[in-house]
Amino acid sequence: MILRLAYNRLRSFARHVAGPMIVRKTPAELEKMRRAGLLVYQILQQLRAMVQEGVTTMDLEEAAERMVRDAGARPAFKGYFVPAVGMRYPYVLCTSVNDEIVHGMPSRKRVLKKGDIVSIDIGVELEGYYGDSAITVPVGEVNGEVRRLLETTQEALELAIREARVGNRLLDISRAIEQHVTRNGFSVVRDYVGHGIGTRLHEEPQVPNYVDHHSANPRLKEGMVLAIEPMVNAGRPESRLAPDRWTALTVDGSYSAHFEHCVAITAEGPWVLTRP
């Protein structure tokens, strides 16, 4: 789940004057976040295996909710209130298909077809700490351009993770994503960004996937945890909202990919909390 830039503009002046209020986690807290992160990973792997022609996005939703509840966790997105939308999000997952960038809502009417791609985004709260991760999965064989879109977005995330080191700055992460995406002929979504995470789903700082010289650029310090999540369009970078007021779509109908990991900044280097 990500923050929309417009949602935070009212806080921008305070951020620039005082800097973002970033909560750094202790080693014990990181271990708790690790447990939440591994649960998210395990659920996503099972959902990935379910993705095939004929499956509905509601099938994925119902399976995810069972897995979250069975693990004694709480779904992070379901019931999450977004003032910019004016309502609470009603589902455990965001399932965004093809030209849907993020926040696509599960539906029994959305039947996956061969050649589709579906982005599955899930967050959980376990023992008071959050995990958040996303993958984009092809339905059967996809064409070369779509396959390259998925590969480029995943590669951009891995390059960004390498920059999540003590002493670097936040925009080093953003630069790594933007450069790799544009070098490969795709575009970075600018309306939605990553975020800090911990005892709240969304904490400071925002983590843009492009170099925004008007945003905060704090030094990365031990104990920070960032949800890094490149969202990449095959065509133009702009987005538009669907009538449901949640689903973000590409303006030109091009496909969009989304991958996300929670990454802790440690003295030993980046620690990806949302995979083994």
C-alpha positions as CSV (number, residue, x, y, z in Angstrom):
1,M,0.0,0.0,0.0
2,I,1.4,3.4,-0.8
3,L,0.8,7.1,-0.1
4,R,-0.4,9.5,-2.7
5,L,1.7,12.6,-3.0
6,A,-1.3,14.9,-3.1
7,Y,-2.5,13.4,0.2
8,N,0.6,14.8,2.0
9,R,0.9,18.2,0.5
10,L,-0.6,19.8,3.6
11,R,2.4,18.5,5.6
12,S,5.1,19.5,3.1
13,F,6.0,22.8,4.7
14,A,6.6,21.2,8.1
15,R,8.7,18.5,6.5
16,H,11.0,20.9,4.7
17,V,11.5,23.1,7.8
18,A,12.0,20.4,10.4
19,G,12.6,17.3,8.3
20,P,10.5,14.2,8.4
21,M,9.9,12.6,11.8
22,I,11.5,9.3,11.2
23,V,11.2,6.5,13.8
24,R,14.3,4.3,14.0
25,K,13.7,0.7,15.2
26,T,15.7,-1.3,17.8
27,P,17.1,-4.7,16.9
28,A,14.2,-6.3,18.9
29,E,11.7,-4.3,16.9
30,L,13.3,-5.3,13.6
31,E,12.9,-8.9,14.6
32,K,9.2,-8.4,15.1
33,M,9.0,-6.6,11.8
34,R,10.8,-9.6,10.3
35,R,8.1,-12.0,11.5
36,A,5.4,-9.8,9.9
37,G,7.5,-9.5,6.7
38,L,8.0,-13.3,6.4
39,L,4.2,-13.8,6.8
40,V,3.6,-11.4,4.0
41,Y,6.2,-13.2,1.9
42,Q,4.6,-16.6,2.5
43,I,1.1,-15.4,1.7
44,L,2.3,-13.8,-1.6
45,Q,4.0,-17.0,-2.6
46,Q,0.8,-19.0,-2.2
47,L,-1.2,-16.4,-4.0
48,R,1.4,-16.4,-6.9
49,A,0.8,-20.1,-7.3
50,M,-2.9,-19.5,-7.5
51,V,-2.7,-17.1,-10.4
52,Q,-3.9,-18.8,-13.6
53,E,-6.5,-18.3,-16.3
54,G,-10.0,-18.4,-14.9
55,V,-9.2,-17.4,-11.4
56,T,-10.9,-14.2,-10.1
57,T,-9.3,-11.5,-8.1
58,M,-11.9,-12.2,-5.4
59,D,-10.5,-15.8,-5.2
60,L,-7.2,-14.3,-4.3
61,E,-8.7,-12.0,-1.8
62,E,-10.6,-14.8,0.1
63,A,-7.5,-17.0,0.2
64,A,-5.4,-14.1,1.5
65,E,-7.9,-13.3,4.3
66,R,-7.9,-16.9,5.4
67,M,-4.2,-17.0,5.6
68,V,-3.9,-13.8,7.5
69,R,-6.5,-14.8,10.1
70,D,-5.1,-18.3,10.4
71,A,-1.7,-16.8,11.3
72,G,-3.2,-14.7,14.1
73,A,-2.4,-11.5,12.2
74,R,-4.6,-8.6,11.2
75,P,-4.9,-7.3,7.5
76,A,-3.4,-3.9,7.3
77,F,-5.4,-2.5,4.4
78,K,-8.9,-3.7,5.3
79,G,-10.6,-0.8,7.1
80,Y,-7.7,1.6,6.4
81,F,-9.1,5.1,6.2
82,V,-7.8,7.5,3.6
83,P,-9.0,11.1,4.0
84,A,-8.4,11.9,0.3
85,V,-10.8,9.2,-0.6
86,G,-13.2,9.8,2.3
87,M,-13.7,6.1,3.1
88,R,-12.1,3.0,4.4
89,Y,-10.6,0.5,2.1
90,P,-12.8,-2.7,2.1
91,Y,-10.4,-5.5,1.2
92,V,-7.3,-7.4,2.4
93,L,-5.6,-7.2,-1.0
94,C,-5.0,-4.6,-3.7
95,T,-5.3,-6.6,-7.0
96,S,-4.4,-4.4,-9.9
97,V,-4.7,-5.9,-13.4
98,N,-3.0,-4.8,-16.6
99,D,-3.4,-1.0,-16.9
100,E,-4.3,-0.6,-13.2
101,I,-1.3,0.8,-11.4
102,V,-2.2,0.3,-7.7
103,H,-5.2,0.0,-5.4
104,G,-7.3,-2.2,-7.7
105,M,-10.1,-3.8,-5.7
106,P,-10.8,-7.5,-5.8
107,S,-14.0,-8.6,-7.6
108,R,-15.8,-11.8,-8.6
109,K,-16.3,-10.2,-12.0
110,R,-12.6,-9.8,-12.6
111,V,-11.6,-13.1,-14.2
112,L,-7.9,-13.4,-15.1
113,K,-7.1,-14.2,-18.7
114,K,-4.0,-15.5,-20.4
115,G,-1.7,-12.6,-21.1
116,D,-2.9,-10.5,-18.2
117,I,-0.6,-9.3,-15.4
118,V,-1.9,-8.9,-11.8
119,S,-0.2,-6.9,-9.1
120,I,-0.9,-8.3,-5.7
121,D,-0.2,-5.9,-2.8
122,I,-0.7,-7.0,0.8
123,G,0.1,-5.7,4.3
124,V,-0.3,-7.3,7.7
125,E,0.0,-6.3,11.3
126,L,1.5,-8.9,13.6
127,E,2.4,-8.3,17.3
128,G,2.0,-4.6,16.8
129,Y,4.3,-4.3,13.7
130,Y,3.6,-4.1,10.0
131,G,4.8,-5.9,6.9
132,D,4.0,-4.7,3.4
133,S,5.0,-6.2,0.0
134,A,3.8,-6.5,-3.6
135,I,4.5,-8.7,-6.6
136,T,3.3,-8.6,-10.2
137,V,2.5,-12.0,-11.7
138,P,1.9,-12.9,-15.3
139,V,-1.1,-15.1,-16.2
140,G,0.5,-17.7,-18.5
141,E,2.7,-16.5,-21.3
142,V,3.0,-12.7,-21.8
143,N,4.5,-10.9,-24.8
144,G,8.1,-9.8,-24.8
145,E,7.4,-6.1,-24.0
146,V,5.3,-7.0,-20.9
147,R,7.9,-9.5,-19.7
148,R,10.6,-6.8,-20.1
149,L,8.4,-4.4,-18.0
150,L,8.2,-6.9,-15.2
151,E,11.9,-7.7,-15.3
152,T,12.8,-4.0,-15.4
153,T,10.6,-3.2,-12.4
154,Q,12.0,-6.0,-10.3
155,E,15.6,-5.0,-11.3
156,A,14.9,-1.4,-10.3
157,L,13.7,-2.6,-6.8
158,E,16.9,-4.7,-6.4
159,L,19.1,-1.7,-7.4
160,A,17.2,0.5,-5.0
161,I,17.7,-2.0,-2.1
162,R,21.5,-1.9,-2.7
163,E,21.4,1.9,-2.0
164,A,19.6,1.4,1.4
165,R,22.8,1.8,3.4
166,V,23.9,3.8,6.3
167,G,25.3,7.1,5.1
168,N,23.5,7.2,1.8
169,R,20.6,9.6,1.3
170,L,17.0,8.8,0.5
171,L,17.2,10.1,-3.0
172,D,20.0,7.6,-3.8
173,I,17.3,5.0,-3.7
174,S,15.0,7.1,-5.9
175,R,17.8,7.8,-8.4
176,A,18.6,4.1,-8.8
177,I,15.0,3.3,-9.6
178,E,14.4,6.2,-12.0
179,Q,17.7,5.7,-13.9
180,H,17.1,2.0,-14.5
181,V,13.5,2.4,-15.6
182,T,14.1,5.3,-18.0
183,R,17.2,3.6,-19.4
184,N,15.0,0.7,-20.4
185,G,12.4,2.9,-22.1
186,F,9.7,2.8,-19.4
187,S,8.3,5.5,-17.1
188,V,8.1,5.9,-13.3
189,V,4.7,6.7,-11.8
190,R,5.0,10.0,-10.0
191,D,1.7,10.2,-8.2
192,Y,2.3,7.4,-5.8
193,V,5.4,6.7,-3.6
194,G,6.8,4.4,-1.0
195,H,7.0,5.1,2.7
196,G,8.4,4.4,6.1
197,I,6.8,1.6,8.0
198,G,6.9,0.2,11.6
199,T,4.2,0.3,14.2
200,R,2.1,2.2,11.7
201,L,1.5,1.1,8.1
202,H,2.6,4.5,6.7
203,E,5.4,6.4,8.5
204,E,7.8,9.1,7.4
205,P,9.7,9.4,5.1
206,Q,8.0,9.2,1.8
207,V,10.1,7.3,-0.7
208,P,9.6,8.6,-4.2
209,N,10.7,6.4,-7.2
210,Y,12.2,9.4,-8.9
211,V,14.4,12.2,-7.9
212,D,12.2,15.0,-6.5
213,H,14.4,17.9,-5.5
214,H,11.4,19.4,-3.6
215,S,11.1,16.4,-1.2
216,A,13.0,15.7,1.9
217,N,16.3,13.9,1.4
218,P,17.4,12.6,4.8
219,R,20.6,10.7,5.5
220,L,19.9,7.0,5.9
221,K,20.6,5.8,9.5
222,E,20.6,2.5,11.3
223,G,17.2,1.4,12.4
224,M,15.2,3.1,9.6
225,V,12.8,0.8,7.7
226,L,11.5,1.7,4.2
227,A,8.8,0.2,2.1
228,I,10.5,0.6,-1.3
229,E,8.0,0.0,-4.2
230,P,8.7,1.0,-7.8
231,M,5.6,1.4,-9.9
232,V,6.5,1.4,-13.6
233,N,4.3,2.1,-16.7
234,A,5.0,0.8,-20.1
235,G,3.8,4.0,-21.5
236,R,3.3,7.5,-20.0
237,P,3.9,8.1,-16.3
238,E,0.6,9.9,-15.5
239,S,-2.3,8.2,-13.7
240,R,-6.0,8.7,-13.4
241,L,-8.6,7.5,-10.8
242,A,-11.3,5.0,-11.7
243,P,-14.9,5.9,-10.7
244,D,-14.5,3.7,-7.6
245,R,-12.1,6.4,-6.3
246,W,-9.5,3.8,-5.3
247,T,-8.1,2.2,-8.5
248,A,-5.3,4.1,-10.2
249,L,-5.0,3.5,-13.9
250,T,-2.5,4.5,-16.6
251,V,-3.8,7.4,-18.7
252,D,-2.9,5.7,-22.0
253,G,-4.1,2.2,-21.2
254,S,-0.5,0.8,-21.0
255,Y,0.4,-2.0,-18.7
256,S,1.9,-1.2,-15.2
257,A,4.0,-3.3,-12.9
258,H,4.5,-3.0,-9.1
259,F,7.0,-4.7,-6.8
260,E,7.6,-3.9,-3.1
261,H,9.8,-4.9,-0.2
262,C,10.3,-3.6,3.3
263,V,14.0,-2.9,3.9
264,A,15.8,-2.2,7.2
265,I,18.9,0.0,7.2
266,T,21.5,-1.9,9.3
267,A,25.2,-1.5,10.1
268,E,25.8,-4.7,8.0
269,G,23.8,-3.3,5.0
270,P,20.3,-3.6,3.7
271,W,18.1,-6.2,5.4
272,V,15.0,-7.2,3.3
273,L,12.4,-8.1,5.9
274,T,9.8,-9.4,3.4
275,R,11.7,-12.3,2.0
276,P,13.8,-15.2,3.4
